[in-house]
Amino acid sequence: MEEKLVFETSNNDENYWLELEEEHKCRKVFKGNSKTSLIEDRDIAFKKYVDKIFNSDVKIRVGEIVQGKIIEITKKEIIVNINYKDNVYIDIKSTDQRILDVLEKDSVIEVLLTDIVETPYQIKGSLTELYKMKSKEFMMECYEEQHPIEGIVKEIIPAGYILDLDLGFSTVSGFMPNTLGGVNRLHNPEALLNQRVNVMIENMNYDSGYFVVSRKKYLQSLIPEAIEKLTIGDKCEGWITGLSSYGAYVEFNECLTGLVHKMNMDEETIDKFNNRELKPGDVIDFYVTDICKGERIILAQHLRESLWNTIKDGDVFDGRVKLIKQFGALVELDFETVGLIAQNYMYKNNIRLVEGQEIKVSIVTINKDERKIFLKPII
């Protein structure tokens, strides 16, 4: 004998009953002349599902996030079935258009419950408030864990840039100071306008909508991996970011910076350098010649064997005292190589040196990772 399970409910929403009939093979019946609807089902397994819906212990509360299926989208509201005694109704006018653009009937979505009215019973929800809540959690996580966020540079102001930060269905405005626009100073600040860039949060106050972001911090986070991929002898292209009396600093591979000494420039570049025609933003080709500890990279426009390729402990050189400092005398061995005679050694041996003095020295120790050479004079 088949067992018949009957559960009483006052839900008269036709879409609700159609779903039950299609998905669970149940049907609506009426008890006598009463208008009360009943569920009748011959499948014992269905009891668990019905208990979940109609068990008086099951409660929903304002502030909860529930999952459901969209059963209708009208000009006024979005109706979501959450398998409860009533559907959730979401006001169309209060819903962000970007959210509406991707909603479809039968989609399974999450909804934040914003109000439960007892008489007549109605459950109200919001997608916009849900995404605001999730956006806040997302921003806090990105700030604490230093995860990158994608944004679009929308405006340039004297102090920096205004960006739209993309959080999915939500967008917030962020400010990026000029000094945080790149890993080096930008030679063309307008180049970022309307560009999609990755940034990290430098400072934030979500409740006030205050976000300071940094593209520089994001690019710096890429440096260790970029250096690992770099090989001595690699030929690269980059642009000049700054000039000094001894050479040019060059940015390349998105986040790396190296130095091209003027003695390692090709004929065309050194002519521009000497004539002060070389400027930030100029693009040049070069080779990677050394990678030092502390992410210091040495570049050259022509490959040749330098002192650093051959130098060893005990070697003797003719040098020139370049500078006298409190910690010792800096001795120039060639145009790109300087060694140190420590002050305590000079004091113990009663050695007095002056800047510009020619001196013969021998190599005591070499630290190639830190590009340091320690010397002693041969007198």
VOTI-559139 format. One record per residue (C-alpha): residue number from 1; residue in one letter; x, y, z. Coordinates in pm, whole numbers, plus 50000, padded with zeros to 5 digits. Example, Ala and Ser with C-alpha at 12.3 -4.5 7.8 and 13.67 -1.06 7.14 Angstrom:
BEGIN
DOKOL  nr rest     X     Y     Z
DOKOL   1    A 51230 49550 50780
DOKOL   2    S 51367 49894 50714
END
This chain:
BEGIN
DOKOL  nr rest     X     Y     Z
DOKOL   1    M 50000 50000 50000
DOKOL   2    E 50145 50336 49901
DOKOL   3    E 50176 50595 50175
DOKOL   4    K 50023 50935 50107
DOKOL   5    L 50186 51242 50262
DOKOL   6    V 49980 51559 50284
DOKOL   7    F 50119 51893 50414
DOKOL   8    E 49911 52204 50453
DOKOL   9    T 50029 52541 50322
DOKOL  10    S 49868 52875 50239
DOKOL  11    N 50111 52962 49960
DOKOL  12    N 49901 53035 49649
DOKOL  13    D 50178 53159 49419
DOKOL  14    E 50123 52977 49088
DOKOL  15    N 50491 52977 48996
DOKOL  16    Y 50566 52814 49331
DOKOL  17    W 50321 52531 49261
DOKOL  18    L 50442 52484 48904
DOKOL  19    E 50798 52441 49028
DOKOL  20    L 50693 52186 49288
DOKOL  21    E 50499 51993 49027
DOKOL  22    E 50781 51996 48771
DOKOL  23    E 51075 51928 49003
DOKOL  24    H 50919 51708 49272
DOKOL  25    K 50617 51546 49103
DOKOL  26    C 50371 51679 49361
DOKOL  27    R 50035 51843 49303
DOKOL  28    K 49803 52095 49464
DOKOL  29    V 49471 51979 49607
DOKOL  30    F 49199 52145 49815
DOKOL  31    K 49049 52025 50141
DOKOL  32    G 48668 52019 50108
DOKOL  33    N 48529 52363 50030
DOKOL  34    S 48829 52531 50190
DOKOL  35    K 49056 52755 49983
DOKOL  36    T 49356 52618 50174
DOKOL  37    S 49605 52455 49939
DOKOL  38    L 49755 52115 50018
DOKOL  39    I 50058 51929 49889
DOKOL  40    E 49995 51562 49810
DOKOL  41    D 50286 51335 49728
DOKOL  42    R 50338 50957 49716
DOKOL  43    D 50720 50969 49741
DOKOL  44    I 50840 50920 50100
DOKOL  45    A 51176 51083 50015
DOKOL  46    F 50992 51407 49941
DOKOL  47    K 50902 51440 50310
DOKOL  48    K 51251 51571 50394
DOKOL  49    Y 51219 51847 50132
DOKOL  50    V 50872 51951 50253
DOKOL  51    D 50984 51943 50617
DOKOL  52    K 51264 52185 50531
DOKOL  53    I 51017 52431 50380
DOKOL  54    F 50734 52411 50632
DOKOL  55    N 50899 52305 50957
DOKOL  56    S 50822 52578 51210
DOKOL  57    D 51180 52563 51342
DOKOL  58    V 51318 52698 51015
DOKOL  59    K 51353 53074 51043
DOKOL  60    I 51502 53346 50825
DOKOL  61    R 51622 53678 50959
DOKOL  62    V 51692 54026 50830
DOKOL  63    G 52061 54057 50744
DOKOL  64    E 52098 53695 50632
DOKOL  65    I 52228 53604 50288
DOKOL  66    V 52019 53332 50124
DOKOL  67    Q 52039 53150 49793
DOKOL  68    G 51751 53113 49553
DOKOL  69    K 51635 53093 49194
DOKOL  70    I 51493 53386 48998
DOKOL  71    I 51139 53290 48894
DOKOL  72    E 51032 53624 48746
DOKOL  73    I 51171 53965 48653
DOKOL  74    T 50909 54238 48611
DOKOL  75    K 50931 54613 48559
DOKOL  76    K 50877 54653 48932
DOKOL  77    E 51063 54371 49102
DOKOL  78    I 51275 54058 49088
DOKOL  79    I 51108 53755 49245
DOKOL  80    V 51337 53489 49393
DOKOL  81    N 51228 53148 49519
DOKOL  82    I 51434 53056 49828
DOKOL  83    N 51236 52738 49910
DOKOL  84    Y 51059 52908 50198
DOKOL  85    K 50695 52987 50269
DOKOL  86    D 50720 53297 50053
DOKOL  87    N 50945 53431 49780
DOKOL  88    V 51190 53721 49817
DOKOL  89    Y 51095 54042 49639
DOKOL  90    I 51372 54277 49520
DOKOL  91    D 51284 54632 49413
DOKOL  92    I 51406 54700 49058
DOKOL  93    K 51455 55074 49120
DOKOL  94    S 51701 55015 49404
DOKOL  95    T 51907 54763 49207
DOKOL  96    D 52226 54874 49034
DOKOL  97    Q 52189 54860 48654
DOKOL  98    R 52515 54661 48620
DOKOL  99    I 52355 54388 48829
DOKOL 100    L 52031 54394 48630
DOKOL 101    D 52223 54360 48303
DOKOL 102    V 52341 54008 48392
DOKOL 103    L 52031 53870 48564
DOKOL 104    E 51818 53610 48388
DOKOL 105    K 51517 53405 48481
DOKOL 106    D 51609 53068 48641
DOKOL 107    S 51951 53201 48747
DOKOL 108    V 52058 53093 49096
DOKOL 109    I 52169 53396 49297
DOKOL 110    E 52240 53512 49651
DOKOL 111    V 52016 53776 49813
DOKOL 112    L 52058 53987 50126
DOKOL 113    L 51734 53989 50329
DOKOL 114    T 51651 54350 50420
DOKOL 115    D 51298 54329 50565
DOKOL 116    I 51037 54072 50670
DOKOL 117    V 50682 54207 50693
DOKOL 118    E 50443 53992 50898
DOKOL 119    T 50106 54135 50784
DOKOL 120    P 50063 54069 50502
DOKOL 121    Y 50364 53839 50503
DOKOL 122    Q 50637 53949 50261
DOKOL 123    I 51015 53905 50239
DOKOL 124    K 51218 54186 50088
DOKOL 125    G 51575 54160 49967
DOKOL 126    S 51851 54357 49800
DOKOL 127    L 52125 54273 49554
DOKOL 128    T 52282 54619 49562
DOKOL 129    E 52330 54610 49940
DOKOL 130    L 52465 54256 49915
DOKOL 131    Y 52732 54361 49667
DOKOL 132    K 52820 54666 49878
DOKOL 133    M 52875 54432 50172
DOKOL 134    K 53084 54193 49962
DOKOL 135    S 53276 54482 49810
DOKOL 136    K 53372 54604 50158
DOKOL 137    E 53491 54255 50255
DOKOL 138    F 53683 54229 49927
DOKOL 139    M 53854 54567 49976
DOKOL 140    M 53950 54485 50334
DOKOL 141    E 54101 54154 50222
DOKOL 142    C 54294 54324 49940
DOKOL 143    Y 54426 54586 50184
DOKOL 144    E 54530 54337 50452
DOKOL 145    E 54672 54074 50216
DOKOL 146    Q 54805 54325 49960
DOKOL 147    H 54624 54168 49666
DOKOL 148    P 54617 54372 49344
DOKOL 149    I 54297 54537 49214
DOKOL 150    E 54231 54631 48855
DOKOL 151    G 54127 54988 48781
DOKOL 152    I 54086 55237 48499
DOKOL 153    V 54254 55578 48516
DOKOL 154    K 53962 55818 48455
DOKOL 155    E 54107 56160 48535
DOKOL 156    I 54435 56342 48593
DOKOL 157    I 54445 56610 48863
DOKOL 158    P 54744 56817 48984
DOKOL 159    A 54818 56581 49274
DOKOL 160    G 54773 56256 49083
DOKOL 161    Y 54508 56031 48930
DOKOL 162    I 54144 55937 48992
DOKOL 163    L 54067 55571 48917
DOKOL 164    D 53757 55355 48896
DOKOL 165    L 53845 55039 49089
DOKOL 166    D 53664 54733 48954
DOKOL 167    L 53519 54511 49229
DOKOL 168    G 53295 54300 49006
DOKOL 169    F 52938 54434 49023
DOKOL 170    S 53057 54731 49221
DOKOL 171    T 53299 55015 49140
DOKOL 172    V 53462 55252 49387
DOKOL 173    S 53672 55560 49324
DOKOL 174    G 54038 55565 49424
DOKOL 175    F 54313 55827 49431
DOKOL 176    M 54671 55758 49320
DOKOL 177    P 54938 56024 49395
DOKOL 178    N 55182 56114 49117
DOKOL 179    T 55470 55957 49308
DOKOL 180    L 55292 55617 49316
DOKOL 181    G 55210 55604 48944
DOKOL 182    G 55509 55390 48846
DOKOL 183    V 55811 55208 48980
DOKOL 184    N 56008 55520 48876
DOKOL 185    R 55901 55876 48810
DOKOL 186    L 55676 55883 48504
DOKOL 187    H 55828 56079 48215
DOKOL 188    N 55481 56114 48058
DOKOL 189    P 55210 56128 48328
DOKOL 190    E 54932 56150 48067
DOKOL 191    A 55024 55807 47929
DOKOL 192    L 54818 55643 48205
DOKOL 193    L 54494 55824 48121
DOKOL 194    N 54214 55579 48023
DOKOL 195    Q 54453 55288 48078
DOKOL 196    R 54359 54972 48270
DOKOL 197    V 54619 54919 48543
DOKOL 198    N 54679 54698 48847
DOKOL 199    V 54721 54873 49181
DOKOL 200    M 54748 54790 49551
DOKOL 201    I 54569 54972 49832
DOKOL 202    E 54806 55208 50014
DOKOL 203    N 54550 55350 50260
DOKOL 204    M 54175 55316 50300
DOKOL 205    N 53863 55409 50492
DOKOL 206    Y 53574 55218 50333
DOKOL 207    D 53295 55391 50526
DOKOL 208    S 53406 55733 50403
DOKOL 209    G 53489 55601 50056
DOKOL 210    Y 53856 55704 50089
DOKOL 211    F 54103 55485 49898
DOKOL 212    V 54465 55569 49818
DOKOL 213    V 54617 55320 49574
DOKOL 214    S 54965 55254 49439
DOKOL 215    R 55070 55118 49102
DOKOL 216    K 55430 55147 49222
DOKOL 217    K 55369 54899 49506
DOKOL 218    Y 55213 54652 49262
DOKOL 219    L 55507 54679 49019
DOKOL 220    Q 55758 54642 49303
DOKOL 221    S 55587 54317 49404
DOKOL 222    L 55674 54179 49057
DOKOL 223    I 56047 54257 49084
DOKOL 224    P 56173 53939 49262
DOKOL 225    E 56010 53708 49005
DOKOL 226    A 56121 53929 48714
DOKOL 227    I 56483 53920 48835
DOKOL 228    E 56470 53540 48866
DOKOL 229    K 56378 53521 48498
DOKOL 230    L 56660 53758 48400
DOKOL 231    T 56984 53616 48259
DOKOL 232    I 57319 53789 48215
DOKOL 233    G 57361 53856 47844
DOKOL 234    D 56988 53911 47780
DOKOL 235    K 56923 54178 47519
DOKOL 236    C 56640 54412 47621
DOKOL 237    E 56470 54736 47531
DOKOL 238    G 56371 55004 47780
DOKOL 239    W 56324 55375 47833
DOKOL 240    I 56537 55621 48024
DOKOL 241    T 56386 55734 48355
DOKOL 242    G 56668 55953 48486
DOKOL 243    L 57020 56080 48419
DOKOL 244    S 57326 56138 48637
DOKOL 245    S 57681 56255 48574
DOKOL 246    Y 57797 55894 48528
DOKOL 247    G 57516 55738 48324
DOKOL 248    A 57148 55673 48264
DOKOL 249    Y 56887 55479 48459
DOKOL 250    V 56666 55261 48240
DOKOL 251    E 56331 55093 48311
DOKOL 252    F 56252 54766 48133
DOKOL 253    N 56050 54442 48156
DOKOL 254    E 55761 54643 48312
DOKOL 255    C 55913 54672 48662
DOKOL 256    L 56295 54649 48649
DOKOL 257    T 56547 54934 48658
DOKOL 258    G 56916 54922 48571
DOKOL 259    L 57209 55156 48517
DOKOL 260    V 57394 55208 48189
DOKOL 261    H 57729 55373 48269
DOKOL 262    K 57832 55637 48016
DOKOL 263    M 58142 55428 47933
DOKOL 264    N 57906 55142 47837
DOKOL 265    M 57691 55346 47600
DOKOL 266    D 57711 55305 47222
DOKOL 267    E 57841 55586 47002
DOKOL 268    E 57500 55737 46925
DOKOL 269    T 57383 55733 47287
DOKOL 270    I 57707 55874 47433
DOKOL 271    D 57695 56160 47182
DOKOL 272    K 57344 56249 47299
DOKOL 273    F 57454 56208 47661
DOKOL 274    N 57754 56439 47621
DOKOL 275    N 57546 56695 47430
DOKOL 276    R 57269 56675 47692
DOKOL 277    E 57024 56559 47428
DOKOL 278    L 56946 56232 47607
DOKOL 279    K 56623 56266 47806
DOKOL 280    P 56373 56063 48012
DOKOL 281    G 56142 55865 47786
DOKOL 282    D 56405 55794 47518
DOKOL 283    V 56403 55426 47421
DOKOL 284    I 56736 55239 47398
DOKOL 285    D 56858 54880 47348
DOKOL 286    F 57105 54723 47590
DOKOL 287    Y 57237 54401 47746
DOKOL 288    V 57213 54280 48106
DOKOL 289    T 57573 54250 48226
DOKOL 290    D 57538 54194 48602
DOKOL 291    I 57272 54127 48864
DOKOL 292    C 57380 54230 49213
DOKOL 293    K 57240 54171 49558
DOKOL 294    G 56974 54423 49652
DOKOL 295    E 56810 54405 49308
DOKOL 296    R 57081 54622 49150
DOKOL 297    I 57114 54558 48777
DOKOL 298    I 57407 54669 48558
DOKOL 299    L 57339 54729 48187
DOKOL 300    A 57555 54800 47882
DOKOL 301    Q 57492 54875 47516
DOKOL 302    H 57790 54666 47408
DOKOL 303    L 57920 54345 47560
DOKOL 304    R 58281 54333 47672
DOKOL 305    E 58478 54172 47951
DOKOL 306    S 58481 54407 48251
DOKOL 307    L 58697 54410 48562
DOKOL 308    W 58421 54233 48752
DOKOL 309    N 58450 53932 48520
DOKOL 310    T 58818 53870 48604
DOKOL 311    I 58901 54029 48940
DOKOL 312    K 59015 53801 49227
DOKOL 313    D 59171 53820 49573
DOKOL 314    G 59536 53928 49569
DOKOL 315    D 59521 54113 49235
DOKOL 316    V 59720 54437 49224
DOKOL 317    F 59595 54755 49052
DOKOL 318    D 59699 55112 48999
DOKOL 319    G 59415 55326 49131
DOKOL 320    R 59321 55682 49213
DOKOL 321    V 59171 55806 49540
DOKOL 322    K 58825 55925 49442
DOKOL 323    L 58680 56031 49779
DOKOL 324    I 58779 56041 50146
DOKOL 325    K 58493 55948 50381
DOKOL 326    Q 58463 55885 50755
DOKOL 327    F 58461 55510 50689
DOKOL 328    G 58766 55514 50462
DOKOL 329    A 58907 55601 50121
DOKOL 330    L 58724 55512 49799
DOKOL 331    V 58972 55414 49528
DOKOL 332    E 58872 55406 49161
DOKOL 333    L 59013 55100 48982
DOKOL 334    D 58842 55169 48649
DOKOL 335    F 58547 55378 48526
DOKOL 336    E 58287 55149 48685
DOKOL 337    T 58477 54984 48971
DOKOL 338    V 58557 55138 49312
DOKOL 339    G 58714 54972 49614
DOKOL 340    L 58746 55074 49979
DOKOL 341    I 59049 55111 50206
DOKOL 342    A 58886 55094 50550
DOKOL 343    Q 58945 55381 50794
DOKOL 344    N 59053 55148 51078
DOKOL 345    Y 59322 54997 50852
DOKOL 346    M 59449 55344 50759
DOKOL 347    Y 59450 55449 51128
DOKOL 348    K 59639 55140 51250
DOKOL 349    N 59900 55174 50976
DOKOL 350    N 59925 55555 50999
DOKOL 351    I 59830 55596 50631
DOKOL 352    R 59723 55939 50506
DOKOL 353    L 59566 55979 50164
DOKOL 354    V 59423 56274 49971
DOKOL 355    E 59164 56289 49697
DOKOL 356    G 59314 56255 49347
DOKOL 357    Q 59623 56070 49476
DOKOL 358    E 59756 55787 49255
DOKOL 359    I 59807 55469 49458
DOKOL 360    K 59887 55102 49407
DOKOL 361    V 59648 54865 49587
DOKOL 362    S 59587 54493 49623
DOKOL 363    I 59252 54314 49656
DOKOL 364    V 59179 54189 50010
DOKOL 365    T 58822 54056 49966
DOKOL 366    I 58547 54076 49704
DOKOL 367    N 58171 54058 49759
DOKOL 368    K 58027 54036 49407
DOKOL 369    D 57666 54007 49526
DOKOL 370    E 57690 54345 49697
DOKOL 371    R 57944 54471 49445
DOKOL 372    K 58194 54563 49717
DOKOL 373    I 58576 54545 49703
DOKOL 374    F 58805 54586 50003
DOKOL 375    L 59163 54703 49939
DOKOL 376    K 59492 54765 50110
DOKOL 377    P 59759 55003 49981
DOKOL 378    I 60099 54887 49864
DOKOL 379    I 60345 55147 49983
END
